[in-house]
Amino acid sequence: MVQPGTDHSAGRGEPLGGEARSLLDALPTPSLLLDPQGRVLHANPALEHLAGYPAERLAAQGLDLMLAHRTTAFDPVGPASQEFLAARADGTTFWAHLDTAPLPGTRNRIGQILDVTARREAEGALALSRQREALGLLTNSVAHEFNNFLQILIGYIDGLKRRLGDRQEPFIQRAIARSADATERAAILTRHLLAYSRRIAPDVRAVDLDAIVADLAGRLEPDLPPGIRLTVAATPGLPRAISNPTQIEFALRHLVANACEAMPSGGTLTLSTFRIDPGDRSLQQPGLGSVGIAVGDTGLGMSPEMLTRALAPFQTSHEAGRGAGLAIVHGLMKRQNGTITLDSRSGEGTQVRLVFPAAPERTLH
């Protein structure tokens, strides 16, 4: 164990000079003294305040004490400048930037630790913005090409209606009706893809989430993969949501496809609604209240690392079946003043919650 205030690096076990200690303690930035092996010889009060640990404990256990869940690497004798995910004594985490330099006249090093969480988050937000811009350009290109093919299909289906519309064979009538319905929905999908790529805010109004979920479930259930059971849970007296019903369906179809892919051996898919009462402090605007839809599955789930990146464009996990669709849903929710949250654990399934502003009472009548 390294005793605080003792310089073992010099090989003499002599006390750390009072002048050096006073200089270190007077610095306003979190600072420390390291021996050549990277052991902490002394930590100043600013570092104690940042980390929440006393100097004696930092000296006894070293900077490994500050590593967050051992998820990041720190090399005490490594580069003069390095960053790692640190944890305070209270369990909160922050990104730490450590700079070290030789202390003149000794083999020790003096170091400074800065909280660079804000800078890391800003860099992440910028990278995410660029990814979403690239996704928007890609979506625009795909939507235009898809629309070209769609117009050909619509033309041929209209021709078949004119030539075969009066024939009473059940298969012909069913094929024409299903084809016409599919092309109409594909046209809606194309318009919303184009709206996403152009960042156009959708028209919103008061909508009944329970009715939307029930209608969609009835249309989705016959086409679900074998082994997947669909359950629907409504909320009695649920207020209406301020949203766009077509984009809700678009988002739910993405989430249902992801959920089915995450259950290759079958499982339970749950569509449910919920309400968040006015005054709930988990909301940014707690006075308004919110309503939402949850899509849950009993599939493979996501690892903690994948969960933190799940909403970023171009992120995917083959085993969990989450890909660019979540980024599109995230974009759709933002343009409707809504939010999307995920809760998932490996092997325990995933739940995605779409939260919308609740409509004022006067819009219910």
C-alpha positions as CSV (number, residue, x, y, z in Angstrom):
1,M,0.0,0.0,0.0
2,V,1.3,3.5,-0.9
3,Q,1.0,5.8,2.1
4,P,-0.2,9.3,1.3
5,G,2.4,12.0,1.3
6,T,5.4,9.6,1.0
7,D,7.6,9.6,-2.1
8,H,8.4,5.9,-2.7
9,S,9.5,6.5,-6.3
10,A,12.8,8.1,-5.3
11,G,13.7,4.9,-3.5
12,R,14.4,6.6,-0.2
13,G,10.9,6.8,1.3
14,E,11.4,10.4,2.2
15,P,8.4,12.7,2.9
16,L,6.9,14.6,0.0
17,G,8.3,18.1,0.2
18,G,6.0,20.6,2.0
19,E,6.5,23.1,-0.8
20,A,5.3,20.7,-3.5
21,R,2.4,19.6,-1.4
22,S,1.3,23.2,-0.7
23,L,1.7,24.1,-4.4
24,L,-0.5,21.1,-5.4
25,D,-3.1,21.9,-2.8
26,A,-3.3,25.5,-3.9
27,L,-4.1,24.6,-7.5
28,P,-7.8,25.2,-8.4
29,T,-7.9,22.3,-10.8
30,P,-8.1,18.7,-9.7
31,S,-4.4,17.6,-9.5
32,L,-2.3,14.8,-8.2
33,L,1.3,13.5,-8.0
34,L,2.2,10.2,-9.5
35,D,5.3,8.1,-9.0
36,P,7.1,6.4,-12.0
37,Q,4.9,3.3,-11.6
38,G,1.7,5.4,-11.8
39,R,0.8,5.2,-8.1
40,V,-0.9,8.2,-6.5
41,L,1.4,9.9,-4.0
42,H,-0.9,12.9,-3.3
43,A,-4.2,14.3,-4.4
44,N,-5.3,17.9,-3.9
45,P,-8.6,19.0,-2.4
46,A,-10.0,19.9,-5.9
47,L,-9.5,16.3,-7.0
48,E,-11.1,15.1,-3.7
49,H,-14.1,17.3,-4.5
50,L,-14.4,16.0,-8.1
51,A,-14.0,12.4,-7.3
52,G,-15.7,12.3,-3.9
53,Y,-12.9,10.2,-2.5
54,P,-10.5,11.3,0.2
55,A,-6.8,11.8,-0.8
56,E,-5.8,8.9,1.5
57,R,-8.0,6.4,-0.4
58,L,-6.9,7.6,-3.8
59,A,-3.3,7.1,-2.7
60,A,-4.1,3.7,-1.3
61,Q,-6.0,2.4,-4.3
62,G,-4.8,4.6,-7.2
63,L,-6.8,5.9,-10.1
64,D,-8.3,2.5,-10.7
65,L,-10.6,3.5,-7.9
66,M,-12.2,6.0,-10.3
67,L,-12.7,3.7,-13.3
68,A,-16.4,3.3,-14.1
69,H,-17.4,-0.4,-13.8
70,R,-14.0,-1.2,-15.4
71,T,-15.5,-0.5,-18.8
72,T,-12.6,1.8,-19.8
73,A,-8.9,1.3,-19.7
74,F,-6.5,3.6,-17.9
75,D,-2.7,3.1,-18.1
76,P,-1.0,4.8,-15.2
77,V,2.3,4.8,-16.9
78,G,0.9,5.4,-20.4
79,P,0.6,8.5,-22.6
80,A,0.9,11.9,-21.0
81,S,-2.7,12.7,-22.2
82,Q,-5.5,10.1,-22.0
83,E,-9.2,10.0,-21.3
84,F,-11.3,7.4,-19.5
85,L,-14.8,7.1,-18.1
86,A,-14.6,7.8,-14.4
87,A,-17.0,7.2,-11.5
88,R,-17.4,9.4,-8.5
89,A,-17.9,8.0,-5.0
90,D,-21.7,8.5,-5.3
91,G,-21.8,6.3,-8.4
92,T,-22.3,9.1,-11.0
93,T,-20.0,9.0,-14.0
94,F,-18.1,11.5,-16.1
95,W,-15.5,11.6,-18.8
96,A,-12.1,12.4,-17.3
97,H,-9.1,13.8,-19.2
98,L,-5.7,13.3,-17.5
99,D,-2.6,15.3,-18.5
100,T,0.7,14.5,-16.8
101,A,4.1,16.1,-17.0
102,P,7.5,15.4,-15.3
103,L,8.0,17.1,-11.9
104,P,11.4,18.9,-12.2
105,G,14.1,17.4,-10.0
106,T,12.3,14.1,-9.4
107,R,11.2,11.0,-11.3
108,N,7.6,11.7,-10.4
109,R,4.9,13.2,-12.5
110,I,2.3,15.9,-11.7
111,G,-1.1,15.4,-13.3
112,Q,-4.3,17.3,-13.8
113,I,-7.8,15.7,-14.3
114,L,-10.5,17.6,-16.0
115,D,-14.2,16.8,-16.4
116,V,-14.7,16.8,-20.2
117,T,-18.2,15.3,-20.2
118,A,-19.7,18.4,-21.9
119,R,-17.1,18.4,-24.6
120,R,-17.6,14.6,-25.3
121,E,-21.4,15.0,-25.4
122,A,-21.1,18.0,-27.8
123,E,-18.8,15.9,-30.0
124,G,-21.3,13.0,-29.9
125,A,-24.2,15.3,-30.7
126,L,-22.3,16.7,-33.7
127,A,-21.4,13.2,-35.0
128,L,-25.1,12.1,-34.5
129,S,-26.3,15.1,-36.4
130,R,-24.0,14.3,-39.3
131,Q,-25.1,10.7,-39.3
132,R,-28.8,11.7,-39.3
133,E,-28.1,14.1,-42.2
134,A,-26.5,11.3,-44.1
135,L,-29.4,9.0,-43.3
136,G,-31.8,11.7,-44.6
137,L,-29.9,11.9,-47.9
138,L,-29.9,8.1,-48.2
139,T,-33.6,8.0,-47.3
140,N,-34.4,10.6,-49.9
141,S,-32.6,8.7,-52.6
142,V,-34.2,5.4,-51.7
143,A,-37.7,6.9,-51.5
144,H,-37.4,8.5,-55.0
145,E,-36.3,5.2,-56.5
146,F,-39.0,3.3,-54.7
147,N,-41.6,5.8,-55.9
148,N,-40.5,5.2,-59.5
149,F,-41.0,1.5,-59.2
150,L,-44.3,2.1,-57.3
151,Q,-45.8,4.1,-60.1
152,I,-45.2,1.3,-62.5
153,L,-47.0,-1.1,-60.2
154,I,-49.9,1.3,-59.7
155,G,-50.3,1.6,-63.5
156,Y,-50.4,-2.1,-64.1
157,I,-52.8,-2.7,-61.1
158,D,-55.1,0.0,-62.6
159,G,-55.0,-1.8,-65.9
160,L,-55.9,-5.1,-64.3
161,K,-58.8,-3.5,-62.6
162,R,-60.2,-2.3,-65.9
163,R,-59.6,-5.7,-67.6
164,L,-60.6,-8.0,-64.8
165,G,-62.7,-5.9,-62.5
166,D,-66.0,-7.5,-63.7
167,R,-64.8,-11.1,-63.2
168,Q,-66.2,-12.8,-60.2
169,E,-63.5,-15.3,-59.4
170,P,-62.7,-14.8,-55.7
171,F,-58.9,-15.1,-56.2
172,I,-58.9,-12.4,-58.9
173,Q,-61.0,-10.0,-56.8
174,R,-58.9,-10.7,-53.7
175,A,-55.6,-10.2,-55.6
176,I,-56.8,-6.9,-57.1
177,A,-58.0,-5.6,-53.7
178,R,-54.9,-6.7,-51.8
179,S,-52.6,-5.3,-54.4
180,A,-54.4,-2.0,-54.5
181,D,-54.3,-1.7,-50.8
182,A,-50.6,-2.6,-50.7
183,T,-49.7,0.0,-53.3
184,E,-51.8,2.7,-51.4
185,R,-49.9,1.9,-48.2
186,A,-46.6,1.9,-50.0
187,A,-47.4,5.3,-51.5
188,I,-48.1,6.6,-47.9
189,L,-44.8,5.1,-46.7
190,T,-42.9,6.8,-49.6
191,R,-44.4,10.2,-48.8
192,H,-43.4,9.8,-45.1
193,L,-39.9,8.7,-46.1
194,L,-39.6,11.9,-48.2
195,A,-41.0,13.9,-45.4
196,Y,-38.4,12.4,-43.0
197,S,-35.5,13.2,-45.5
198,R,-36.7,16.8,-45.9
199,R,-37.3,17.2,-42.1
200,I,-40.9,18.4,-42.7
201,A,-43.0,18.7,-39.6
202,P,-46.1,16.5,-40.0
203,D,-49.7,17.7,-39.4
204,V,-50.7,16.7,-35.9
205,R,-54.1,16.5,-34.3
206,A,-55.9,14.8,-31.4
207,V,-55.9,11.0,-32.0
208,D,-57.1,7.9,-30.1
209,L,-54.0,5.8,-29.5
210,D,-56.1,2.8,-28.3
211,A,-58.1,2.8,-31.6
212,I,-54.9,3.1,-33.7
213,V,-53.2,0.2,-31.8
214,A,-56.3,-2.0,-32.1
215,D,-56.7,-1.3,-35.8
216,L,-53.1,-2.0,-36.6
217,A,-52.9,-5.1,-34.5
218,G,-55.9,-6.6,-36.4
219,R,-54.1,-6.0,-39.7
220,L,-50.6,-7.2,-38.5
221,E,-51.6,-10.4,-36.6
222,P,-52.3,-12.5,-39.7
223,D,-48.8,-11.7,-41.1
224,L,-46.8,-12.3,-38.0
225,P,-44.1,-15.0,-38.2
226,P,-45.0,-18.4,-36.8
227,G,-44.5,-18.8,-33.1
228,I,-45.1,-15.1,-32.3
229,R,-48.1,-14.3,-30.2
230,L,-49.6,-10.8,-30.2
231,T,-51.2,-9.3,-27.1
232,V,-52.9,-5.9,-26.9
233,A,-53.5,-4.0,-23.7
234,A,-55.7,-0.8,-23.8
235,T,-55.9,1.9,-21.1
236,P,-59.5,2.8,-20.1
237,G,-60.2,6.5,-20.3
238,L,-56.9,7.2,-22.1
239,P,-56.7,10.9,-23.1
240,R,-56.1,11.6,-26.8
241,A,-52.6,12.3,-28.1
242,I,-51.4,15.2,-30.1
243,S,-49.8,13.3,-33.0
244,N,-50.0,12.2,-36.7
245,P,-51.8,8.9,-37.0
246,T,-50.1,7.8,-40.2
247,Q,-46.7,8.4,-38.7
248,I,-47.7,6.5,-35.6
249,E,-48.5,3.5,-37.7
250,F,-45.3,4.0,-39.7
251,A,-43.3,4.0,-36.4
252,L,-45.1,1.0,-35.0
253,R,-44.5,-1.1,-38.1
254,H,-40.8,-0.4,-37.7
255,L,-40.9,-1.4,-34.1
256,V,-43.0,-4.5,-34.7
257,A,-40.6,-5.7,-37.5
258,N,-37.6,-5.2,-35.1
259,A,-39.4,-7.1,-32.3
260,C,-40.2,-10.0,-34.6
261,E,-36.6,-10.2,-35.8
262,A,-35.5,-10.3,-32.2
263,M,-37.6,-13.4,-31.6
264,P,-36.4,-15.9,-34.2
265,S,-37.6,-18.8,-32.1
266,G,-41.0,-17.2,-31.3
267,G,-42.2,-15.3,-28.3
268,T,-44.7,-12.7,-27.2
269,L,-45.2,-9.3,-28.9
270,T,-47.1,-6.8,-26.8
271,L,-48.7,-3.5,-27.9
272,S,-50.0,-1.4,-25.0
273,T,-51.0,2.1,-24.3
274,F,-50.3,4.1,-21.1
275,R,-50.7,7.5,-19.6
276,I,-48.3,9.8,-17.6
277,D,-50.3,12.0,-15.3
278,P,-50.0,15.7,-15.2
279,G,-47.3,16.8,-12.7
280,D,-45.1,13.8,-13.2
281,R,-41.6,15.2,-12.7
282,S,-40.1,12.8,-15.2
283,L,-41.5,15.0,-18.0
284,Q,-40.0,18.1,-19.4
285,Q,-43.4,19.8,-19.2
286,P,-44.9,18.1,-16.1
287,G,-48.1,20.2,-16.1
288,L,-49.4,18.9,-19.4
289,G,-49.3,15.1,-19.0
290,S,-48.6,12.6,-21.7
291,V,-49.8,9.4,-23.3
292,G,-48.0,6.7,-25.1
293,I,-47.6,3.4,-26.8
294,A,-45.3,0.6,-25.6
295,V,-44.0,-2.1,-27.9
296,G,-42.5,-5.0,-26.0
297,D,-41.0,-8.3,-27.0
298,T,-39.5,-11.4,-25.2
299,G,-36.6,-11.7,-27.6
300,L,-32.9,-11.5,-27.4
301,G,-32.6,-8.0,-26.0
302,M,-29.7,-5.7,-26.3
303,S,-26.4,-5.4,-24.5
304,P,-25.7,-2.2,-22.5
305,E,-23.3,-1.1,-25.1
306,M,-25.8,-1.6,-28.0
307,L,-28.6,0.1,-26.0
308,T,-26.6,3.3,-25.6
309,R,-26.1,3.5,-29.4
310,A,-29.5,2.0,-30.5
311,L,-31.0,5.3,-31.7
312,A,-28.0,6.4,-33.7
313,P,-28.3,6.1,-37.5
314,F,-26.5,3.1,-39.1
315,Q,-26.2,1.3,-35.8
316,T,-27.4,-2.3,-35.9
317,S,-27.1,-5.6,-34.1
318,H,-27.8,-8.7,-36.1
319,E,-28.6,-10.7,-32.9
320,A,-31.0,-8.1,-31.6
321,G,-32.5,-7.0,-34.9
322,R,-32.2,-3.3,-34.2
323,G,-31.0,-1.1,-37.0
324,A,-31.6,2.2,-38.9
325,G,-35.4,1.8,-38.2
326,L,-35.0,3.1,-34.7
327,A,-33.2,6.2,-35.9
328,I,-36.1,6.9,-38.3
329,V,-38.6,6.4,-35.5
330,H,-36.6,8.7,-33.3
331,G,-36.7,11.4,-36.0
332,L,-40.5,11.0,-36.5
333,M,-41.1,11.3,-32.7
334,K,-39.0,14.5,-32.4
335,R,-40.9,16.2,-35.2
336,Q,-44.2,15.4,-33.4
337,N,-42.8,16.8,-30.1
338,G,-42.7,13.2,-28.8
339,T,-40.0,11.1,-27.3
340,I,-38.8,7.5,-27.6
341,T,-37.2,5.5,-24.8
342,L,-35.8,2.0,-24.7
343,D,-35.5,-0.6,-21.9
344,S,-33.6,-3.8,-22.8
345,R,-31.4,-6.5,-21.3
346,S,-29.6,-9.3,-23.0
347,G,-31.8,-12.3,-23.1
348,E,-34.7,-10.6,-21.4
349,G,-36.4,-8.7,-24.3
350,T,-36.9,-5.1,-25.2
351,Q,-39.6,-2.5,-24.6
352,V,-39.8,0.7,-26.7
353,R,-42.0,3.5,-25.4
354,L,-43.4,6.2,-27.6
355,V,-44.6,9.2,-25.6
356,F,-46.8,12.0,-27.0
357,P,-48.2,15.2,-25.5
358,A,-51.7,14.7,-24.2
359,A,-54.5,16.7,-25.9
360,P,-56.2,19.4,-23.8
361,E,-59.5,18.4,-22.5
362,R,-61.4,20.7,-24.7
363,T,-60.3,18.7,-27.8
364,L,-61.9,15.6,-26.5
365,H,-65.5,16.7,-27.3
